[in-house]
Every structure is written in structure tokens, then in C-alpha cells.
Amino acid sequence: MNKTYITDSKEETQEIAKNFIKKIMEGDIVALYGDLGSGKTTFVQGLARGFGIKKRIISPTFIIVRSYKIGSKYQVLSIKYFYHIDLYRIESLNDVKNLGIEDIINNSQNIVAIEWAEKMQNLLPKKRWDVKFEDLGGSRRKITINQKL
């Protein structure tokens, strides 16, 4: 699947993410790419809402990893947790390894969204969703979702 969207608001970006969760399976990784302010965290907020998570979703820039329990009403198959990872402050691949992220992404009960996923380099699984964001000015965003198998 390779799909491109143009959004005109934060709400539209979140709605695309909420609808996108219908395609997500247990253990899926959603790798997010794009410049600062391009819509990555907004998209993650939509994913979380789609999973019935009511907590306020903010980028975990300083703590790097946040986990949220998915409500039983929204659990699909054996998905139990939604992880939001932000690697913006990560300097090296060794930093990624020391965080235990590999254990999180290898657990099939987790759905993991990773901002600045390019910093994981070859640690990213080959099977994943790549979501690329481009700021088109104002509140317009171009979002391209590509499934990697």
C-alpha cells in the first residue's frame, strides 16, 4: 500500500491517523519521518485516539518513550500497548540500543510509533509502515503512507 494525502488542518491529519489504525496489525511499527513541525506528533495523537486512549498525547522528546494501555474495547487480536517513541535527541545508534527499544518493537502485543525513525537505521524492522510528512506551508501537510514488507 502506498497512499498520499494532503491535509489542511491538524484535525484532518488526526482523522487520517484514526482511520489508518484499521490497517494496523499486532506488532506493527509505524516509522515517522519529517522535519520539525511537519505533523508527526499530530499523527500520533490521531493514532492514540483511534485506539481509545484518552490521555493527552505529547511528544516524549525528553523522556524518549511513552507507553499507553489500549482500552479493551479497542484491542485488536492481542494488541495491549501503544508506544510513542521520539528519537529527536538521540545522538547515535548505541543510544538507541541502550534504551531497550528493540525489546519494545519485537513484542507483538505492542504497536509502536517512532518519530525520527531514521535514527534507528538498520534496527528498524523490514516489515513496517513508513509515514513521511512534508510541510506545505500554513497548516497544509503532505502525508505519504507506505507499507514495507
N, C-alpha and C positions, 0 to 999 in steps of 0.2 A: 504494500500500500504506500503510495506517495501522494499526498494531498496538500494543496496550498490554500491558505485563507488570507483574506485581507480584513482586518478588523478596524473599527473606527472608535472603539471605546474599551475601557477596562472591562466593562460588563460583557461585551461581546467576546473578548479574549477568555474570560472565565467561563462563558457559556460553551465555547468550543471545547475547553478542557473538560467540563462536566459531561458533555456528550462523548468525548474521547474515551472516557473510562469504560464504556460499553465494549470496547475492543481489547481492553487490558485483561490479561490472564494472570493467574498466580505466578509469583516470582518475576514479573516483568520489571524491567529497568527502563526509565524514561530519562534519557540523556538530553539536557537542555543546553543550547548554545546561543550566544548572542552577547552584544555589548551591554554595558551598564544601562539600565533603564529601558531595555528593549522589550520587556514583558514576561521574563522568565518567572519571577515570583508571582505575578498576577495569574499566570497559567497554573502554577502550583496551587494557588488559592482555589481556583476552579476545580482542580482535581480533588482537593480535600473536601470541598462542598459536595462534589459528586459522590464521595464515599460517606457522606453523612457526618463529617467531622465539623463540629460547631465551634471549636476553639479558634481564636484569632490566629491566622497564619502569617507569620512574618519571616523574613529571610534569616536563617541561622548563621549569618556571616561571622559572628564572633564565637559561637559555640560549635559551629560547623554541622552538627547533626541534631535533628529533632525527630522524635517518633510520636505517632498518634495511633491510638487504637481505633480500628474501623468498627463502627456500630454493627451489631449482629444483623440488623435489617439489611445492611449493605454488603455484608460479607458474601463474596462470590467464591465458590469452591472452598479453599482453605485459607484465603487471604485474611490475615488478622491485623497487620500493622501497615501503616503508611509512613515511610521515612522521607524526610525532606533534608537533603544534604546540599550545602553551599561550599564549594571549594575555592571561592574567590581569594581567600587569604592564604591558601596553601602554596608553599614555595617549590616543593619537589615531590617526586613520586614516592620517595621514602616517607614523607609526611603523610601521604595517603595511606601507605601500608601500615604505619604506626597507629592510625585511627581505628583500625578494625573494620573498615568499610567493606572489605572483601567478605567477611562473615555476614554482614547485613545483606549484601547483594546476592549471596549464594543461598539464602534462606527462602524457600519457595512460599513461605507464609507472608512474605513482605512484598509490597510494591514500593519501589524506590524512585524518587525523582531527584536528579543530580544537576544542580546548577554549576556551570563552568566545568562540565563533564570532560572537556578536552584535557584537563589536568590529570585525569586518571590514566591517560594514554592506553597502553596495552592491558591494563587491568579491567577495562570495560569489557563486559561480555560481548561476544559477536552478535548474539541474539538480543536485540534491544529495540527501543523506539528512539530515534533521533528527532528532536524537535528544535528547529532553527528559527530564531527571531530576528527580524530586521525592523528598525525604527524608520518609518516612512515620514516622520515629521508630525508634530502635534500629538494626537492620540492614535494615529494610524499605525498599525503594525502588520507586517507580513509574517505569517507563521507557516512553516513547512514541516509536515509530519511525515517521516519516512520509517517504515518498518525494516529492520535489518534482521536477516535470518541466518 
